[in-house]
Amino acid sequence: MGVTSKVIVITGASGGIGAAVARRLGADGHRLVLGARRVAELERVAAEARSRGAPDARAVATDVTRRDDVLRLRDAALDAFGGFDVWINNAGRGITRLVLDLTDADVDDMIAVNVKSALYGMQAAVPHFVERGAGHLINVSSTLGRVPISPFRSAYSAAKAALASLTTSLRLDLAERHPGVHVSLVLPGVVTTDFAQNVRGTPIAPVTGGVRAQTAEEVAEVFADLVAHPAAERYTNPRSVEAAREYYAQLYGGE
């Protein structure tokens, strides 16, 4: 049985995980609306998605820290396709800064890029899903949002924990009243992209916690499966589940 074609909006799609997800979902025959600030790179990803099988893939210049830009991305999907089935809040940015060294600007940037941008996406997409009685919101957090073992990723880990909490709150809010609207959280671990080179502060090698780094293409496979089979949460690396259990067991004495 073939995959049912859907209209999927992806933020942060000009590189890294977002670009890999766009290419992978394009190969499944989904129609895509891609948002990011880097327009040339975004157009390239859209072309690659079309070459792999996407019937349509459109690039929309989007600064996700601006609510109006996120609303314009939503409207582009509505204008082009009359609606959308899946919205993926993927855009994010890291930091290299210990807690005692954080500035107001550091924290503001981490919240703007990793939390408020996703909030804008939730508030843009979910009313459309509620109105049509179906839809799937996917927020991209991080294993560090649950297991904050990298001190220099301080405010990033905190922001991703906040996003995980908001996602759960939204899921619980919608569960009874709008059962056709799915809300998912994806928690990648270390992924071999240029993420670590684009952090706020000095680039530094990530702490893996003994978990093998994944490629963006491996992570994209998890997204493809999640789009086909919605679930509440997915770690992209199975080993991350064990690492999380071990972390909390140590905190609570094995309980």
C-alpha positions in Angstrom: 0.0 0.0 0.0 1.4 3.4 -1.0 1.8 6.4 1.3 -1.1 8.8 1.4 0.1 12.2 0.1 -0.1 15.0 2.6 0.7 18.7 2.6 3.5 19.2 5.1 5.0 22.5 6.4 8.6 22.4 7.8 10.4 25.2 9.5 14.2 25.4 9.6 14.3 23.5 6.3 17.3 25.0 4.7 19.9 22.6 6.2 20.5 19.9 8.7 17.6 17.8 10.0 15.0 20.0 8.4 16.5 19.6 4.9 17.0 15.9 5.3 13.3 15.6 6.5 12.2 17.6 3.5 14.1 15.3 1.1 12.8 12.2 2.8 9.2 13.3 2.9 9.4 14.4 -0.7 10.5 10.9 -1.6 7.2 9.6 -0.1 5.3 11.9 -2.4 4.2 14.5 0.0 3.7 18.2 -1.0 5.9 20.5 1.0 6.0 24.1 2.1 9.4 24.9 3.5 10.4 27.9 5.6 13.8 29.3 6.6 15.8 32.5 6.4 18.4 31.3 3.9 16.4 31.5 0.7 19.0 30.2 -1.7 19.7 27.1 0.4 15.9 26.7 0.9 15.2 26.8 -2.8 17.9 24.1 -3.3 16.3 21.8 -0.8 12.9 22.3 -2.4 14.4 21.4 -5.8 16.0 18.3 -4.3 12.7 17.3 -2.7 10.9 17.6 -6.1 13.6 15.6 -7.8 13.0 12.8 -5.3 9.3 12.6 -5.9 7.5 15.5 -4.2 4.7 16.6 -6.5 5.3 20.2 -5.2 7.8 21.8 -2.8 7.7 25.5 -2.2 10.2 27.7 -0.5 9.0 30.6 1.7 11.5 33.0 3.3 10.7 32.8 7.0 12.3 34.2 10.1 10.6 32.0 12.7 11.3 34.5 15.5 8.8 36.8 13.9 5.2 35.9 14.4 4.1 37.6 11.2 6.6 35.5 9.2 5.2 32.3 10.6 1.7 33.4 9.8 2.8 34.2 6.3 4.2 30.7 6.0 0.9 29.3 7.1 -1.0 31.5 4.6 1.4 30.3 1.8 0.4 26.7 2.5 -3.3 27.7 2.6 -3.1 29.7 -0.6 -1.2 27.0 -2.5 -3.0 23.9 -1.3 -6.1 25.0 0.5 -4.8 23.5 3.7 -2.1 21.4 5.3 -2.0 18.1 7.2 1.3 18.3 9.1 3.2 21.2 10.6 6.8 20.5 11.8 8.4 23.1 14.1 12.0 22.1 13.5 13.9 25.5 13.6 16.3 25.8 16.5 19.7 27.0 17.6 22.3 25.9 20.2 24.6 27.8 22.5 28.0 27.3 24.1 27.8 29.0 27.4 27.9 27.9 31.0 25.1 28.9 33.4 27.1 31.5 35.3 28.3 33.1 32.0 24.8 33.5 30.4 23.8 37.0 29.5 20.3 38.3 29.0 20.8 38.3 25.3 21.9 34.6 25.4 18.7 33.6 27.2 16.5 35.8 25.1 17.9 34.3 21.9 17.5 30.7 23.1 13.9 31.3 24.0 13.1 33.2 20.8 14.5 30.6 18.5 13.7 27.4 20.4 10.5 28.2 22.2 8.7 31.2 20.9 9.2 30.2 17.3 7.5 26.9 18.0 4.8 28.6 19.9 4.1 30.8 16.9 3.9 27.7 14.8 1.5 26.0 17.2 -0.8 29.0 17.3 -0.7 29.3 13.5 -1.3 25.6 12.7 -3.5 24.1 15.4 -6.6 26.3 14.9 -6.5 25.1 11.2 -6.3 21.5 12.4 -9.2 22.1 14.9 -11.3 23.7 12.3 -10.9 20.7 9.9 -11.0 18.1 12.6 -7.7 16.6 11.7 -4.0 17.4 11.6 -0.6 16.6 13.1 1.7 19.0 14.9 5.3 17.9 15.4 7.7 19.8 17.7 11.4 19.1 17.6 12.9 19.2 21.1 16.2 17.5 22.0 17.4 14.7 24.3 19.1 17.5 26.2 15.7 18.8 27.1 15.2 15.6 29.2 18.9 14.7 30.0 20.8 18.0 30.3 24.3 16.4 30.5 26.1 19.2 28.5 26.7 22.1 30.8 27.8 24.4 28.0 24.5 23.9 26.3 22.8 25.3 29.4 20.2 27.7 28.0 19.6 25.5 24.9 18.8 22.5 27.1 16.5 24.7 29.3 14.7 26.0 26.2 14.2 22.5 24.8 12.8 21.4 28.1 10.3 24.3 28.0 9.3 23.3 24.5 8.8 19.7 25.7 6.5 20.9 28.5 4.5 23.2 26.2 4.0 20.3 23.7 2.7 18.0 26.5 0.4 20.7 27.7 -1.0 21.2 24.2 -1.4 17.4 23.7 -3.4 17.1 26.9 -5.5 20.1 26.1 -6.5 18.7 22.7 -6.8 15.0 23.5 -10.5 14.9 24.6 -12.0 17.8 22.7 -10.2 17.2 19.4 -9.0 13.6 19.1 -8.3 14.0 15.4 -5.5 16.4 16.1 -2.2 14.7 16.9 0.6 16.4 18.8 4.1 14.8 18.7 7.5 15.6 20.3 10.7 14.4 18.6 13.8 14.3 20.6 17.0 14.0 18.6 20.4 13.3 20.2 23.7 14.2 18.6 23.3 14.5 14.9 26.1 14.9 12.3 25.0 18.3 10.9 26.5 21.8 11.0 24.3 22.5 14.1 27.4 22.6 16.5 29.1 25.1 14.1 26.2 27.5 14.2 25.7 27.8 17.9 25.7 31.1 19.8 29.2 31.3 21.2 32.3 29.3 20.3 31.7 26.0 18.5 32.6 23.0 20.6 32.2 19.2 20.2 29.0 17.9 21.7 28.8 15.6 24.6 27.4 12.3 23.4 26.8 10.5 26.7 28.0 7.3 25.1 25.3 7.5 22.4 26.4 7.2 18.8 25.8 10.2 16.7 23.2 9.8 14.0 23.1 11.2 10.5 20.4 13.6 9.5 19.2 10.9 7.1 18.7 8.5 9.9 16.7 11.0 11.9 14.6 11.8 8.8 13.5 8.1 8.7 12.0 8.6 12.2 10.1 11.6 10.9 8.8 9.7 7.9 7.5 6.9 10.2 6.0 9.4 12.6 4.1 11.2 9.8 2.6 7.8 8.8 2.0 6.6 12.4 1.5 9.5 14.9 2.8 9.0 18.4 3.2 11.2 21.4 7.0 11.1 21.6 9.9 9.7 19.7 13.5 9.7 20.5 15.3 9.4 17.2 18.1 7.2 18.7 16.9 4.1 20.5 20.0 4.3 22.7 18.8 7.7 24.0 15.9 6.0 25.7 18.3 3.8 27.7 20.5 6.8 28.5 17.5 8.8 29.8 16.5 5.8 32.1 20.1 5.5 33.4 20.3 9.3 34.0 17.1 9.3 36.1 18.0 6.1 37.9 21.2 7.7 39.1 19.3 10.8 40.3 16.8 8.8 42.2 18.9 5.9 43.5 17.7 3.4 41.0 14.0 3.9 41.8 
